[in-house]
Structure formats: structure tokens, C-alpha cells
Amino acid sequence: MSQVDLLVIGGGVNGAGIARDAAGRGLSVVLCERRDLAGATSSASSKLVHGGLRYLEQYEFRLVHESLAEREVLLAAAPHVIWPLRFVLPVHQGLRPPWMLRIGLFLYDHIGGRRSLPGTRTISRRSSHRLDPLLDRYRLAFEYSDCWADDARLTALCARDAADRGAEILVGWEATSARRQGASWLVDLRSDDGAARQVSARAVVNAAGPWVGETLKLSGAKAHHAPRLVKGSHIVVPRLHDGDQAFTFQNSDGRIAFVIPYEQDFTLIGTTDIPYDGDPAKVAASGDETAYLCELVSEYLKTPVTPADVVWTYSGVRPLYDDGGVSASTVTRDYVFDIDAPEGQAPMLSIFGGKLTTHRKLAEHAMEKLQPLMGFEAGPWTAKAILPGGDIADFDAFAAEQVRKHSDLPEPVVRRLCRAYGTMIDAMLADGPGVQIARGVFEAELRHMRDNEWARCGEDALWRRSKLGLHLTQAERDAVTAWFGR
């Protein structure tokens, strides 16, 4: 039986971030994840590190402030998997008027301590080609800054950093029961190949995402809050425009949609917000959601989008804190902790809500809540810490040097590896790229995913550690799957 300070249940970005923070404070940590790191909600986001412009309308000023501040922190910590992106928000006659958008963007520029990103500017069809992909009736727009992020890779990097600092990461292990024994939790774990083990922990963090309620039930811990499950779906289509700008489109229902250049050859469109009461493991984009997103963006673009254009969809379930909001789109994205800590007994901290952008701050706040209950002394440390592979001062110069160094590989492959792994590329390719398993996919990369990032099958590698699945044929995807099967 393992005896540790902290057991984290759930390998999404919040669980991985808490494991990282706790391990860096010197606590002994085990993280268990029954599927895969970022196997659910944390690989189904809009791929943004952003403040949430529309949350200003809901008076979520604290959340927007914290998110915008975190945008700067995360951009510095992981410049290989997070980078700046300019968004064009066209003025739509009959929806939010220009003065309202400008006031909102003024707040967006100033309440988060923006340092490195350029501010908002007004553009017109006469002054900028940024509006060229849009229908002629859109003549005025605002251009503002946010950041793109590879959500699943960010989660894997947090787990990697946690392991480097002493945490044990158990992927494919499910918590099947949990009970208190005085000042400790005794938790039974079972792997997907039938192995079993027990962990005794001074505290448990329930970061199970959509399964947070399920974990509370198996432990018998008391919950003071309830999750509200909200489904968000995205569609991917062939690239819609040549520029590097993304778009933010308003809709008459009050929601917005993002149209984002994606994986060089594609465009990502999302997201929806609808209540969900099914099995989170079986969530999928519906035909109605796909049609909704196609119709929304076709109201703006010269080239209309139809469901027949969609090459891939993904969907996730957000375990939001039920604040009594009338519609799914207005439920707060802020995070709430539910702590069950009877006198003299081991605590359980459960997480409701949260979003990709705030995962580091959420982890810091979780440790702040656990500190008086567990009695450790070490304070916060992650605000200026670099994630694995992120020690890059100038990404373009770094990538150019790697292209020169690895001239035996095609330049697009090297640049892709720089974006995914940053400075870890040196160790990955130290003995050469190895055999080419699929087009542009070499054995050294798959070995790195397996040995350093807990990838266990082709799906893990093709759709979470990377999005290579979008670029490869079915035969090539099968070759990657067969490599893991060996």
C-alpha cells in the first residue's frame, strides 16, 4: 500500500495542475486517471487561453481579471504550446452596437494587467484586408488579442512537470472505492488490465471533471454544491481563409462563436452551450449543433459552411458550478471548491467549474485551502515556473536553429516538433528520428509520447498528444496504432 500526502483523482488540466503544484511544494503525490490525460473536457475546449470577453456582460469581472492575468503567466511558461492570436470582431448591425463593443474591449485591454500583447484597434474594409473573408456588408470591426493553446498538450506538460518533481502519475487507473480511516483516506485503485493497489492519503482532491459527483458518491463525502453539466461542441472544416487572424462572431441568441485557423490546413469553429444529462464518456456533437455552427458562421463569411464540409467534430462536457443561471450559456465558468473536512478526519476537496486558462491559479487556490488542513509550510511557486520544453526566449529563432540542426528531416516536421515539444526536441532526437511509421511521424516521437507523456495507444497519440489524426490517412493512422500495439 502506498502512503502519500495527496491523492488526485482525475487527469484533466485541473488535476494535473494540482499534482504539479503540490509536488513542487515537496508533498508526496499520486494522480490517478482512469482513461487518458486530458481524455475528456480538457481536450475538448476551444483551444484558447483567454479572458472570456463575453463574461463581462455577465459581470464576471473577477474571473475575467484573473483569466487575463493568467494569460500572461501561461504565455511565458509554455511559449511552444501557447502563442498570441489576433481576433477580428465585426460589427453586426442589429446586435451589440459599436460603442458597447469598444467599451467592453477597453475593459478587456486594461483589467488584467496586459503587458506583452498588443491592444485593441479599430479596422475597416478600407484600412485592412483582415475583413476580406467576410461578406461586404461587414465594413467595421475591432481587432483584439488573446492566445491560442494546445489544451491536451498543456495538460500532459503539467503531468510531466509533476512527475519530474516526484509525483506518481497513474494513467489507466480508476478509483473504485474510498473511505476514511481517521486522518487518512484509504482508496482502492484498479487498472484497466485488472491490477489492483491501495493508496493511503492524508487528503484527496476530486478533480474528476464531469464525474465529480460520481467520485463524491463512491467516497461518501458530503457535497455542499452540485455540478451542472453543459455540453460544448466544435467542428473542423478545411481552411476557410489565408490570413493568420481568427474571428469572433456574434449571434442573435446572445452567444458568440470563434473561427480559428487550426493545424495549418483547417479551421476550428465553436462552440455550443447546451444542457447535458447523458454519459460524459459518450458525448458527441449532434447534427443540430453542427447545423447551428454552420449557419452562424455562414451569416458572416463569403464562403458559406455546410455540414458536408465538416471533416471532424469533437464535444466535451463542462462540469460547471450550478449557480442557478437560467441558460447553459450564462452559467458561471468560475471555479468553486467544495471541501468536506470533518474535525480530525482527512479532507476531500472537490472542484466544480473552472476553465483551461485558470488551471494554474485554481491549483494555487486549492493548495491554499488544503494548507491549514494538512499543515504543510511551502508556499506558491508556479507563477514564474517554466513548463517542460518552454525555456525559449525567441520561438522563431529557436525553430530556425532546430531546422538547421536536423536537416535530415523535412522542415515542416521539425517546425511541428518545435511547436509540440519545445526544447525537449533535443532529447527526443538525440539518437536520430528512427523509422518513419507514418507520413511525417517518426518512431522517436511516438517513443517520447509513450515513455514521457503516458500515451498508451494510437488514439492517445493521434488525437490528444497531437492532432496528427487530422493529417493522416486511415492506413497511416492504423500504422501508428499498430506501433503502440507492439
HUHUCOR-V829113 format. One record per backbone hydrogen bond with DSSP energy under -1.0 kcal/mol. CO is the residue of the C=O (numbers start at 1). NH is the residue of the N-H. E is the energy in kcal/mol with one decimal. If there is no record, write none. Layout:
BEGIN
((CO,NH,E) (CO,NH,E))
END
This chain:
BEGIN
((2,200,-3.7) (4,202,-1.3) (5,203,-1.0) (6,30,-2.1) (7,205,-2.8) (8,32,-2.6) (9,207,-2.0) (11,38,-2.0) (12,16,-2.7) (13,17,-2.1) (14,18,-2.2) (15,19,-2.5) (16,20,-2.2) (17,21,-2.4) (18,22,-2.9) (19,23,-2.4) (20,24,-2.2) (22,27,-2.0) (23,26,-1.6) (28,6,-2.2) (29,168,-2.5) (30,8,-3.0) (31,170,-3.4) (32,10,-2.9) (33,172,-3.0) (33,173,-1.7) (36,39,-2.1) (40,43,-1.7) (41,44,-1.9) (47,149,-2.8) (49,147,-1.3) (52,55,-1.6) (53,56,-1.5) (55,60,-2.3) (56,59,-1.6) (59,61,-1.3) (60,64,-2.4) (61,65,-2.7) (62,66,-2.6) (63,67,-2.6) (64,68,-2.7) (65,69,-2.1) (66,70,-2.4) (67,71,-1.9) (68,72,-1.1) (69,73,-1.5) (70,74,-3.1) (71,75,-1.8) (72,76,-1.6) (73,77,-1.5) (74,78,-2.1) (77,387,-2.1) (78,82,-1.3) (81,150,-2.0) (83,148,-2.8) (85,146,-2.2) (86,246,-2.8) (87,144,-2.4) (88,248,-2.4) (89,142,-2.0) (92,95,-2.2) (97,101,-2.0) (98,102,-2.6) (99,103,-2.1) (100,104,-2.3) (101,105,-2.5) (102,106,-2.1) (103,107,-2.3) (104,108,-2.3) (105,109,-2.1) (106,110,-1.1) (107,111,-2.6) (121,143,-3.0) (123,141,-2.6) (124,128,-1.7) (129,132,-1.7) (131,134,-1.9) (133,302,-2.6) (135,138,-2.0) (137,139,-1.0) (139,125,-1.7) (140,91,-2.8) (141,123,-2.9) (142,89,-3.4) (143,121,-2.1) (144,87,-3.2) (146,85,-2.8) (147,49,-2.5) (148,83,-1.8) (149,151,-1.1) (150,154,-2.5) (151,155,-1.9) (152,156,-2.1) (153,157,-2.5) (154,158,-1.9) (155,159,-2.1) (156,160,-2.5) (157,161,-2.6) (158,162,-2.3) (159,163,-2.5) (160,164,-2.4) (161,165,-1.1) (162,167,-2.6) (163,166,-1.9) (168,31,-2.8) (170,33,-2.5) (172,192,-1.9) (174,190,-2.3) (177,188,-2.1) (179,186,-3.2) (182,346,-1.7) (184,181,-3.3) (185,201,-2.4) (186,179,-2.0) (187,199,-2.4) (188,176,-2.5) (188,177,-1.1) (189,197,-1.9) (190,174,-3.0) (191,194,-1.9) (195,191,-2.6) (197,189,-3.1) (198,2,-2.2) (199,187,-2.8) (200,4,-3.0) (201,185,-3.4) (203,7,-2.1) (204,349,-2.5) (205,9,-2.9) (205,207,-1.1) (206,351,-2.0) (208,211,-2.0) (209,212,-2.1) (211,215,-2.3) (212,216,-1.8) (213,217,-2.0) (214,218,-2.1) (215,219,-1.3) (216,220,-1.5) (218,178,-1.1) (226,322,-2.0) (228,320,-1.6) (229,276,-2.0) (230,318,-3.4) (231,274,-1.9) (232,316,-2.4) (234,314,-1.7) (235,269,-2.8) (236,311,-2.9) (236,312,-1.2) (237,267,-2.7) (246,88,-2.4) (247,259,-2.4) (249,257,-2.3) (251,254,-1.8) (255,251,-1.9) (257,249,-2.9) (258,270,-1.7) (259,247,-2.4) (260,268,-3.0) (262,266,-2.2) (263,265,-3.8) (265,239,-2.3) (266,262,-3.0) (267,237,-2.3) (268,260,-2.8) (269,235,-2.6) (270,258,-3.6) (274,231,-3.4) (279,282,-2.1) (286,290,-2.2) (287,291,-2.4) (288,292,-2.4) (289,293,-2.4) (290,294,-2.3) (291,295,-2.7) (292,296,-2.3) (293,297,-2.1) (294,298,-1.9) (297,300,-1.6) (297,301,-2.1) (300,135,-3.1) (306,309,-2.1) (307,310,-1.1) (312,236,-2.6) (314,234,-2.8) (316,232,-2.6) (318,230,-1.9) (318,320,-1.6) (319,353,-3.4) (320,228,-3.3) (321,323,-1.2) (327,330,-1.1) (336,352,-2.6) (338,350,-2.9) (340,348,-1.9) (342,345,-2.4) (347,204,-1.9) (348,340,-2.6) (349,206,-3.2) (350,338,-2.6) (352,336,-2.9) (355,358,-1.0) (356,359,-1.4) (358,362,-3.0) (359,363,-2.1) (360,364,-2.0) (361,365,-2.6) (362,366,-2.5) (363,367,-2.2) (364,368,-1.6) (365,369,-1.9) (366,370,-2.0) (367,371,-1.9) (370,374,-2.2) (371,375,-2.9) (382,385,-1.2) (387,390,-2.6) (389,423,-1.6) (390,392,-2.4) (394,398,-2.5) (395,399,-3.0) (396,400,-2.2) (397,401,-2.1) (398,402,-2.1) (399,403,-2.2) (400,404,-1.8) (401,405,-2.4) (402,406,-2.4) (406,409,-2.0) (410,414,-1.9) (411,415,-2.6) (412,416,-2.0) (413,417,-2.4) (414,418,-2.3) (415,419,-2.0) (416,420,-2.1) (417,421,-2.8) (418,422,-1.8) (421,424,-2.1) (422,425,-1.8) (423,426,-1.1) (424,428,-2.1) (425,429,-2.3) (429,432,-1.9) (433,444,-2.6) (435,443,-2.5) (438,441,-2.7) (441,437,-2.3) (441,438,-1.6) (442,446,-1.6) (443,447,-2.8) (444,448,-1.8) (445,449,-2.4) (446,450,-2.3) (447,451,-3.1) (448,452,-2.6) (449,453,-1.1) (449,455,-2.3) (457,461,-1.8) (458,462,-3.1) (459,463,-2.2) (460,464,-1.1) (460,465,-3.0) (462,469,-2.2) (467,470,-1.7) (468,471,-1.4) (468,472,-1.3) (473,477,-2.6) (474,478,-2.4) (475,479,-1.5) (476,480,-1.7) (477,481,-2.4) (478,482,-2.5) (479,483,-1.8) (480,484,-1.8) (481,485,-1.8) (482,486,-1.1))
END
